[in-house]
Amino acid sequence: MLIHDVTQRSPEWFALRAGLPTASEFAKIVTSSGEPSKSATGYALTLAAALYAGKPLDEIAATAYMERGREMEGQAIAFYEFMRDVAVMPVGFVTDDARVEGCSPDGFVDDDG
């Protein structure tokens, strides 16, 4: 696992994600029943184009729920830290060692995430 010290939604973050399948888009690869998704081919083409371009082809349009989550993330993390008596380490982007897939967790706790 590689932890990339970048700010989420920054140009560096978008560059790291370009062409990589990410956790937030995993449903485009496989369904919850384990079957290949009907979106897989289209998603693969989008990833290939983004990899070639070196940047995402389009930004994700944020829903009201996503915006609310972004606005309240700091409060939610502080509440979690207080309730669990832990410290949450901010995380920008995480890839596997081969840098072929990634995710953007809200943060890590302790050495095991």
The 8 nearest C-alpha neighbors of each residue, nearest first, counted from 0:
[[1, 95, 96, 94, 2, 93, 97, 98],
 [2, 0, 94, 93, 96, 95, 3, 98],
 [1, 3, 93, 92, 4, 0, 94, 90],
 [4, 2, 92, 5, 93, 91, 1, 90],
 [3, 5, 91, 2, 90, 6, 92, 93],
 [6, 4, 91, 3, 12, 7, 11, 92],
 [5, 7, 91, 9, 8, 12, 4, 11],
 [6, 8, 91, 9, 12, 5, 92, 103],
 [7, 9, 12, 13, 6, 10, 11, 91],
 [8, 10, 12, 11, 7, 6, 13, 5],
 [11, 9, 13, 12, 14, 8, 6, 7],
 [12, 10, 14, 9, 13, 15, 5, 6],
 [13, 11, 9, 15, 14, 10, 7, 8],
 [12, 14, 10, 16, 11, 15, 17, 9],
 [15, 13, 11, 17, 54, 12, 16, 10],
 [16, 14, 12, 13, 17, 11, 92, 19],
 [17, 15, 13, 19, 14, 18, 12, 101],
 [18, 16, 54, 14, 55, 49, 50, 15],
 [17, 19, 50, 46, 49, 47, 16, 20],
 [20, 18, 100, 16, 17, 99, 21, 46],
 [19, 21, 100, 101, 18, 24, 22, 25],
 [22, 20, 101, 102, 24, 23, 100, 19],
 [21, 23, 25, 102, 24, 101, 20, 103],
 [22, 24, 21, 25, 102, 26, 103, 20],
 [25, 23, 22, 21, 26, 27, 20, 28],
 [24, 26, 22, 27, 28, 23, 21, 29],
 [27, 25, 28, 29, 24, 30, 36, 31],
 [26, 28, 38, 25, 39, 36, 24, 29],
 [29, 27, 39, 36, 26, 25, 35, 38],
 [28, 30, 35, 36, 26, 34, 33, 27],
 [31, 29, 33, 32, 34, 36, 26, 35],
 [30, 32, 33, 29, 34, 26, 36, 35],
 [33, 31, 30, 34, 29, 35, 36, 26],
 [34, 32, 30, 31, 29, 35, 36, 28],
 [33, 35, 30, 29, 32, 36, 31, 28],
 [36, 34, 29, 28, 30, 37, 33, 39],
 [37, 35, 29, 28, 38, 39, 30, 27],
 [36, 38, 39, 35, 40, 27, 28, 41],
 [37, 39, 27, 36, 41, 40, 42, 28],
 [40, 38, 28, 42, 36, 27, 41, 37],
 [41, 39, 43, 42, 38, 44, 37, 28],
 [40, 42, 44, 43, 38, 39, 45, 37],
 [41, 43, 45, 39, 44, 40, 38, 46],
 [44, 42, 40, 46, 41, 45, 39, 47],
 [43, 45, 47, 41, 42, 46, 48, 40],
 [44, 46, 42, 48, 43, 47, 49, 41],
 [47, 45, 18, 49, 43, 44, 48, 50],
 [48, 46, 44, 50, 49, 45, 18, 43],
 [47, 49, 51, 45, 50, 46, 52, 44],
 [50, 48, 18, 52, 46, 55, 17, 51],
 [51, 49, 18, 53, 47, 17, 48, 52],
 [50, 52, 48, 49, 53, 47, 18, 54],
 [51, 53, 49, 54, 50, 48, 55, 56],
 [54, 52, 50, 51, 49, 17, 14, 55],
 [53, 55, 17, 14, 49, 52, 56, 13],
 [56, 54, 49, 17, 57, 13, 58, 53],
 [55, 57, 49, 54, 58, 48, 45, 52],
 [58, 56, 55, 59, 54, 60, 49, 45],
 [57, 59, 60, 55, 56, 61, 13, 8],
 [58, 60, 61, 57, 62, 55, 56, 8],
 [61, 59, 58, 62, 57, 65, 63, 66],
 [62, 60, 65, 59, 66, 63, 64, 58],
 [61, 63, 65, 64, 66, 60, 67, 59],
 [62, 64, 66, 65, 67, 61, 68, 60],
 [65, 63, 67, 62, 66, 68, 61, 69],
 [66, 64, 68, 62, 67, 63, 61, 69],
 [65, 67, 69, 63, 68, 64, 70, 62],
 [68, 66, 70, 64, 65, 69, 71, 63],
 [69, 67, 65, 71, 66, 70, 72, 64],
 [70, 68, 66, 72, 67, 71, 65, 73],
 [69, 71, 67, 68, 72, 66, 73, 74],
 [72, 70, 68, 74, 69, 73, 75, 67],
 [71, 73, 75, 69, 74, 68, 70, 76],
 [74, 72, 76, 75, 71, 77, 70, 69],
 [73, 75, 77, 71, 76, 72, 78, 70],
 [76, 74, 72, 78, 77, 73, 71, 79],
 [75, 77, 79, 73, 78, 74, 80, 72],
 [78, 76, 80, 74, 79, 75, 81, 73],
 [77, 79, 75, 81, 76, 80, 82, 74],
 [80, 78, 76, 82, 81, 77, 83, 75],
 [81, 79, 85, 77, 84, 83, 78, 86],
 [80, 82, 78, 84, 79, 83, 77, 85],
 [81, 83, 79, 80, 84, 78, 85, 77],
 [82, 84, 80, 85, 81, 79, 78, 86],
 [85, 83, 81, 80, 82, 86, 79, 78],
 [86, 84, 80, 83, 87, 108, 81, 79],
 [85, 87, 80, 108, 88, 84, 109, 107],
 [86, 88, 108, 107, 106, 89, 85, 80],
 [87, 89, 107, 106, 108, 90, 86, 109],
 [90, 88, 106, 87, 107, 105, 91, 104],
 [91, 89, 106, 92, 104, 88, 105, 4],
 [90, 92, 5, 6, 7, 4, 3, 103],
 [91, 93, 103, 3, 102, 90, 2, 5],
 [92, 94, 2, 102, 101, 1, 3, 103],
 [95, 93, 101, 98, 1, 100, 0, 96],
 [94, 96, 0, 98, 97, 1, 100, 101],
 [97, 95, 0, 98, 1, 94, 99, 100],
 [96, 98, 95, 99, 94, 100, 0, 1],
 [99, 97, 95, 94, 96, 100, 101, 1],
 [98, 100, 97, 19, 95, 101, 94, 20],
 [101, 99, 20, 19, 94, 98, 21, 95],
 [100, 102, 94, 21, 93, 95, 22, 20],
 [101, 103, 22, 21, 93, 92, 104, 94],
 [102, 104, 92, 91, 93, 105, 90, 101],
 [105, 103, 106, 102, 90, 92, 107, 91],
 [104, 106, 90, 103, 89, 107, 72, 91],
 [107, 105, 89, 90, 88, 104, 87, 108],
 [106, 108, 112, 88, 87, 109, 89, 90],
 [107, 109, 112, 87, 88, 86, 110, 106],
 [108, 110, 111, 112, 107, 86, 87, 85],
 [111, 109, 112, 108, 107, 88, 87, 86],
 [110, 112, 109, 108, 107, 0, 106, 88],
 [111, 107, 108, 110, 109, 106, 88, 87]]
